C-alpha cells in the first residue's frame, strides 16, 4: 500500500445524458427516437432533479470527490443562445458538491452534442470554444476540469455515424460502442483525421480554461490495456497509435491525463483480438480483467511523458455486487503497484455512481447505487460502503 498523496481523490463518476433524463436538445436524444433496437434514455434516473441526494449518498459513504458533466445541449440549445438558467443549475451542482465536502471534477463534453452541432463542420472547433468560454463563468472554485470524455471513442462514433449516413444503413439494429455483446466483432479504428480535430478542440479549450480558471485541465482517454501476442509488438504499436496514443500524446502539457480502463485485449498479426466468450465475462461482453487498470496507467504515464494520472473511470458491469467489490479491490491493488513504481496518481473515480443508461441499453449495471426507474428511489449497494471505507482508511 503506497503512501497516498495529500488530496488524493476517492470518488465516483457519471455522465449527464446517462443520469439526468430528458436531454431533449441533444443529438443522442434524437438518435434514440430513430435507431432500431436502441433503448431510450427517457427520464434516465432523474439525477437532474435528484443530484443533491446522489451527492449526499457518496459523501456520507466516505468518498471525497464526484465527477459529473455539464450538458452543452442544455446550455446552448440553439446556436449562440445560452441558457442562464441551465448555467445556474450546474453552478448549484458545483456548490452542492463543495458544501458536502466533495471535490467536483467537471467534464465539459461527454459524448453528447446539441442537435445543431457537428464535429465535421468547418467551424466545429470555434463553436466548441464559444461554449467553453460560457462554461468558465460557473467554474469558480473548481479544481479539476476534463475538456472531453474519451475522444478516441467519440472519434469512433462520429466516424460510424458519418459512414452510416453515407451508405444509408439506417435499418440495422443499434450496437452501443460500449457494449460488446456475445461474439461481437471488434469495433473499427477511430478516424485519425477526426481525432486530430478533437485534439485541436481540446488544446483550444485548455487555453481558455487556463486563462479564466484556476483548475487543473486535462481530458480522459479510453485505454484498452492492449498487449501483444508473441511476435506482434510492431502491430501493437500501430494499433495503439490510432486507438489511444494519438490522444495520449495530445495530453502532453496537460495538468493530468484521465485514464479510463475496464478490461484488456490482445493484439495479434490481424489487430485487436475479440474478447473470447467465457462465463466470467461481464455484462458488456468484456473479459474479467481487474489488472487492466495497471497496464493502462503505466502506458498512459509513459506515453504522455509522465503527465500525472487521474483514474476517471474504472469499474465492472455486473449484477453481483460481491463481484464488483472483488474486481475493484484487485484493480486498486494493481493501481497501487503503479504508484509504488513511481507513477504519479492523483485519484481514483469509480464508474459509476448510479446504475444508468448505457448509451442505448439499460441492462449493464455498473453502479455503486441501484435506482428504481419507476419511483427513482436510490438503493446504495454494499460496494458503496466498501469503497467509502477504503477512502476513509486510505487502504484496501
Long-range contacts (C-beta under 8 A, 24 or more apart in sequence): 1-336, 1-394, 1-395, 1-396, 2-336, 2-339, 2-340, 4-339, 4-394, 5-344, 5-346, 7-346, 8-346, 8-347, 8-348, 8-394, 9-64, 9-65, 9-103, 9-105, 9-144, 9-310, 9-346, 9-347, 9-348, 9-349, 10-62, 10-63, 10-64, 10-65, 10-347, 10-348, 10-387, 10-388, 10-390, 10-391, 11-58, 11-63, 11-64, 11-65, 11-66, 11-67, 11-102, 11-103, 11-105, 11-347, 11-348, 11-349, 11-350, 12-58, 12-63, 12-66, 12-67, 12-349, 12-350, 12-351, 12-352, 12-353, 12-368, 12-387, 13-66, 13-67, 13-68, 13-105, 13-312, 13-313, 13-349, 13-350, 13-351, 13-352, 13-353, 14-47, 14-54, 14-66, 14-67, 14-68, 14-69, 14-352, 14-353, 14-354, 14-356, 15-68, 15-69, 15-107, 15-110, 15-111, 15-149, 15-356, 16-68, 16-69, 16-70, 16-71, 16-74, 16-110, 16-112, 17-41, 17-44, 17-71, 17-110, 17-111, 17-112, 17-357, 18-44, 18-352, 18-356, 18-357, 18-358, 18-359, 19-44, 19-45, 19-47, 19-48, 19-54, 19-353, 19-354, 19-356, 19-357, 20-44, 20-46, 20-47, 20-48, 20-71, 21-45, 21-46, 21-47, 21-48, 22-48, 23-71, 23-73, 23-74, 23-112, 25-73, 25-74, 25-77, 25-114, 25-115, 26-71, 26-73, 26-112, 26-113, 26-114, 26-115, 27-73, 27-112, 27-113, 27-114, 27-115, 27-117, 28-111, 28-112, 28-359, 29-73, 29-115, 30-115, 32-360, 34-170, 35-170, 35-174, 35-360, 36-171, 36-172, 36-173, 36-174, 37-172, 37-173, 37-174, 37-360, 38-173, 38-174, 38-360, 39-357, 39-360, 39-361, 39-362, 41-357, 43-373, 43-376, 44-356, 44-357, 45-354, 45-355, 45-356, 45-357, 45-371, 45-373, 45-376, 46-376, 47-354, 48-89, 50-376, 50-378, 51-93, 51-96, 52-96, 53-378, 54-353, 54-354, 54-369, 54-378, 55-93, 55-96, 55-97, 55-100, 55-102, 56-100, 57-369, 57-378, 57-380, 57-384, 58-100, 58-102, 58-353, 58-368, 58-384, 58-388, 59-100, 59-101, 59-102, 60-388, 61-368, 61-380, 61-384, 61-385, 61-387, 61-388, 62-387, 62-388, 62-389, 62-391, 62-392, 63-102, 63-387, 63-388, 63-391, 64-101, 64-102, 64-103, 64-391, 65-102, 65-103, 65-104, 65-105, 65-347, 65-349, 66-97, 66-102, 66-103, 66-104, 66-105, 66-353, 67-104, 67-105, 67-106, 67-107, 67-144, 67-146, 67-312, 67-349, 68-93, 68-97, 68-104, 68-105, 68-106, 68-107, 69-106, 69-107, 69-108, 69-109, 69-110, 69-149, 70-106, 70-107, 70-108, 70-135, 70-138, 71-112, 72-108, 72-109, 72-112, 72-113, 72-114, 72-117, 72-131, 73-112, 73-113, 73-114, 73-115, 75-131, 75-134, 75-135, 76-114, 76-130, 76-131, 76-134, 77-114, 78-114, 78-116, 79-114, 79-116, 79-117, 79-127, 80-130, 82-134, 87-134, 87-135, 87-137, 87-138, 88-138, 90-138, 91-138, 94-138, 94-139, 94-141, 94-142, 98-141, 103-143, 103-144, 104-142, 104-143, 104-144, 105-144, 105-145, 105-146, 105-310, 105-312, 105-349, 106-139, 106-142, 106-144, 106-145, 106-146, 106-215, 107-145, 107-146, 107-148, 107-149, 107-220, 108-132, 108-135, 108-145, 108-146, 108-147, 108-148, 108-205, 109-147, 109-148, 109-149, 109-154, 110-148, 110-149, 111-149, 111-150, 111-153, 111-154, 111-157, 111-359, 119-154, 119-158, 119-194, 119-197, 119-198, 120-158, 120-162, 120-194, 124-197, 124-201, 125-197, 125-200, 125-201, 125-204, 128-201, 128-204, 128-205, 129-201, 129-204, 129-205, 129-208, 132-204, 132-205, 132-208, 132-209, 133-208, 133-212, 136-208, 136-209, 136-212, 136-213, 139-209, 139-212, 139-213, 139-215, 140-213, 142-213, 142-215, 143-214, 143-215, 143-216, 144-215, 144-216, 144-256, 144-310, 145-209, 145-213, 145-215, 145-216, 145-217, 145-218, 146-218, 146-219, 146-220, 146-258, 146-312, 147-201, 147-202, 147-205, 147-206, 147-209, 147-217, 147-218, 147-219, 148-198, 148-201, 148-202, 148-205, 148-219, 148-220, 149-219, 149-220, 150-220, 150-221, 150-222, 150-260, 151-195, 151-198, 151-199, 151-202, 151-219, 151-221, 151-247, 152-190, 152-195, 152-221, 152-222, 152-243, 152-244, 152-246, 152-247, 153-177, 153-178, 153-190, 153-222, 154-198, 155-190, 155-191, 155-192, 155-194, 155-195, 155-198, 156-187, 156-188, 156-189, 156-190, 156-191, 158-191, 158-194, 159-188, 159-190, 159-191, 159-194, 160-188, 174-360, 176-358, 176-359, 176-360, 176-361, 177-359, 178-284, 178-358, 178-359, 179-284, 179-285, 179-358, 179-359, 179-360, 179-361, 179-364, 180-274, 180-275, 180-284, 180-285, 180-286, 181-284, 181-285, 182-277, 182-285, 183-274, 183-277, 184-274, 184-285, 185-274, 186-265, 186-271, 186-272, 186-273, 186-274, 189-239, 189-242, 189-243, 190-242, 190-243, 192-242, 192-246, 195-242, 195-246, 195-247, 196-246, 198-247, 199-246, 199-247, 199-250, 202-250, 203-250, 206-254, 216-255, 216-256, 217-254, 217-255, 217-256, 218-251, 218-254, 218-255, 218-256, 218-257, 218-258, 218-307, 218-310, 219-247, 219-250, 219-251, 219-254, 219-257, 219-258, 220-257, 220-258, 220-259, 220-260, 220-312, 220-313, 221-247, 221-248, 221-251, 221-257, 221-258, 221-259, 221-260, 221-300, 222-260, 222-261, 223-259, 223-260, 223-261, 223-296, 223-297, 223-299, 223-300, 224-261, 224-263, 224-264, 224-265, 224-272, 224-292, 224-296, 225-261, 225-263, 225-264, 225-265, 225-289, 225-291, 225-292, 225-293, 225-295, 225-296, 225-299, 226-264, 226-265, 226-266, 226-267, 226-272, 227-264, 227-265, 227-266, 227-267, 227-295, 228-266, 228-267, 229-266, 229-267, 229-268, 229-269, 229-273, 231-269, 232-267, 232-268, 232-269, 235-267, 235-268, 235-269, 235-271, 236-267, 239-267, 239-271, 239-272, 240-299, 243-272, 244-299, 244-303, 245-303, 248-299, 248-300, 248-303, 248-304, 249-303, 249-304, 251-304, 251-307, 252-304, 252-305, 252-307, 253-307, 254-304, 254-307, 255-307, 255-308, 256-307, 256-308, 256-309, 256-310, 256-346, 257-300, 257-304, 257-307, 257-308, 257-309, 257-310, 258-310, 258-311, 258-312, 258-313, 259-293, 259-296, 259-297, 259-300, 259-309, 259-310, 259-311, 259-312, 260-296, 260-311, 260-312, 260-313, 260-314, 260-351, 261-292, 261-293, 261-295, 261-296, 261-297, 261-311, 261-313, 261-314, 262-286, 262-289, 262-292, 262-313, 262-314, 262-315, 262-316, 262-351, 263-287, 263-288, 263-289, 263-292, 264-289, 264-291, 264-292, 264-295, 282-316, 282-317, 282-318, 282-364, 283-317, 283-318, 283-319, 283-363, 283-364, 283-365, 284-317, 284-358, 284-364, 286-317, 288-316, 288-327, 290-316, 290-327, 290-328, 290-330, 290-331, 290-334, 291-330, 291-331, 291-334, 292-331, 293-331, 293-334, 293-335, 294-331, 294-334, 294-335, 294-337, 294-338, 297-335, 297-338, 297-343, 297-345, 298-338, 298-341, 298-343, 301-338, 301-343, 301-344, 306-344, 308-344, 308-345, 308-346, 309-338, 309-343, 309-344, 309-345, 309-346, 310-345, 310-346, 310-347, 310-349, 311-335, 311-345, 311-347, 311-348, 311-349, 312-349, 313-349, 313-350, 313-351, 313-352, 314-348, 314-349, 314-350, 314-351, 315-350, 315-351, 315-352, 315-366, 316-366, 317-358, 317-364, 317-365, 317-366, 318-365, 319-365, 321-381, 321-382, 321-383, 322-382, 324-368, 324-381, 324-383, 325-382, 325-383, 325-386, 328-383, 328-386, 328-387, 329-396, 332-390, 332-396, 333-396, 336-396, 350-387, 354-378
